[in-house]
Amino acid sequence: MGITLSKFRKDKKGAEFDATSQYLYTLTGKAKVYDREHENIALRHNIVREIFNSNFLSPIHSELKAGGLKVLDVGCGFGTWLFEMSSDFPNSSYIGVDLTPQLFTATRPKNVDFLTANVTERLPFNDDSFDFVFIRNMAYDIQESQWKFLIQECTRVLKTGGYIEITEAELRALNCGPLLQKLSKKFFEYITSTKVNLLITEKMEEILISTNKFQDIAHYHRPFALGCWPSHLREAYRSYSNDVFRSVIKFSDVKEKDYDNTIKDLINEANKYRTYFNMHKYFSQKIEA
Ligand SMILES: C[S@@+](CC[C@H](N)C(=O)[O-])C[C@H]1O[C@@H](n2cnc3c(N)ncnc32)[C@H](O)[C@@H]1O
């Protein structure tokens, strides 16, 4: 029996919805039927929450609980994080911006709004609008040269005293076996050609400090496993790794008919080598310049 990560919760009117993208996911890796991308994002959301033991680390739990806070999720996707936050802290209000409005679900909690915006351009909000600005899993989407402007914009719309929190993966596998090393070469070459810095996490503190609005930056990182080596999250990792490896080998010379067997080999190899990548979190409070 897997651990249920995302529980059905009730909104204010008592209607039941799943706070994580309105679908139920369990650590057995068996999701209700929905498209793979959605499943994968919700699964990653659940794993990240489990490994950090919370949906956020900024010290604003009691303020969120008291209510009246305005929260922005930059590049919110399907609103997975927002839905759960809006359920956990129903007296605060939430806005998600994303480039792709097709991702926005038609039904959503009353305290959540979505807005279409390109976050590499000026954010469509006044200065000092939000108490909490959250960015997660944008590392594949934002070019290295765009990060500084994005963080400046997030800082501009954040109130003094408010918190920014960034959660990003270091895009390199550690304890990587030879098969993954070989088969991921073209995938990483492609990502690099899109001007994405695979190790942008190494520059995040410097980028935050360059705004002159953050002084003490808290930085934590946790291992995110590839394969399914022993841990209470192993079935979730197995399911997630399956999709990651599939995406990676699409760039390699492996024939489609051999994908399933190759993925099995990659999972076995990752288990043997204990392959993982680091998931990083940074948070800081905005100060007067
Ligand atoms: C990997 S998903 C992460 C979604 C969500 N933050 C999460 O952690 O589950 C990246 C999201 O960024 C959005 N995105 C990419 N480039 C963007 C841009 N320039 N402006 C706004 N959203 C963007 C994509 O549409 C996608 O929903």
The ligand as an SDF file (V2000), in Angstrom:
LIG
                    3D

 27 29  0  0  0  0  0  0  0  0999 V2000
    8.4500   22.5880  -15.4670 C   0  0  0  0  0  0  0  0  0  0  0  0
    7.0300   23.5750  -15.3830 S   0  0  0  0  0  0  0  0  0  0  0  0
    6.9570   23.9750  -13.6470 C   0  0  0  0  0  0  0  0  0  0  0  0
    5.5610   24.2460  -13.1850 C   0  0  0  0  0  0  0  0  0  0  0  0
    5.4540   24.5410  -11.6770 C   0  0  0  0  0  0  0  0  0  0  0  0
    6.2100   25.7000  -11.2990 N   0  0  0  0  0  0  0  0  0  0  0  0
    5.8670   23.3550  -10.8520 C   0  0  0  0  0  0  0  0  0  0  0  0
    6.8470   23.4330  -10.1090 O   0  0  0  0  0  0  0  0  0  0  0  0
    5.1990   22.3130  -10.9360 O   0  0  0  0  0  0  0  0  0  0  0  0
    7.5980   25.1020  -16.0670 C   0  0  0  0  0  0  0  0  0  0  0  0
    6.4670   26.0660  -16.3310 C   0  0  0  0  0  0  0  0  0  0  0  0
    7.0090   27.3140  -16.7300 O   0  0  0  0  0  0  0  0  0  0  0  0
    6.2060   27.8570  -17.7370 C   0  0  0  0  0  0  0  0  0  0  0  0
    7.0140   28.8250  -18.4820 N   0  0  0  0  0  0  0  0  0  0  0  0
    8.0960   28.5740  -19.2490 C   0  0  0  0  0  0  0  0  0  0  0  0
    8.5910   29.7170  -19.7570 N   0  0  0  0  0  0  0  0  0  0  0  0
    7.7830   30.7050  -19.3000 C   0  0  0  0  0  0  0  0  0  0  0  0
    7.7620   32.1130  -19.5000 C   0  0  0  0  0  0  0  0  0  0  0  0
    8.6680   32.7140  -20.2570 N   0  0  0  0  0  0  0  0  0  0  0  0
    6.7840   32.8230  -18.9050 N   0  0  0  0  0  0  0  0  0  0  0  0
    5.8410   32.2140  -18.1210 C   0  0  0  0  0  0  0  0  0  0  0  0
    5.8220   30.8840  -17.8970 N   0  0  0  0  0  0  0  0  0  0  0  0
    6.7780   30.1430  -18.4900 C   0  0  0  0  0  0  0  0  0  0  0  0
    5.7760   26.6590  -18.5620 C   0  0  0  0  0  0  0  0  0  0  0  0
    4.6000   26.9330  -19.3200 O   0  0  0  0  0  0  0  0  0  0  0  0
    5.5450   25.6290  -17.4630 C   0  0  0  0  0  0  0  0  0  0  0  0
    4.2330   25.6490  -17.0140 O   0  0  0  0  0  0  0  0  0  0  0  0
  1  2  1  0
  2  3  1  0
  2 10  1  0
  3  4  1  0
  4  5  1  0
  5  6  1  0
  5  7  1  0
  7  8  2  0
  7  9  1  0
 10 11  1  0
 11 12  1  0
 11 26  1  0
 12 13  1  0
 13 14  1  0
 13 24  1  0
 14 15  1  0
 14 23  1  0
 15 16  2  0
 16 17  1  0
 17 18  1  0
 17 23  2  0
 18 19  1  0
 18 20  2  0
 20 21  1  0
 21 22  2  0
 22 23  1  0
 24 25  1  0
 24 26  1  0
 26 27  1  0
M  CHG  2   2   1   9  -1
M  END
$$$$
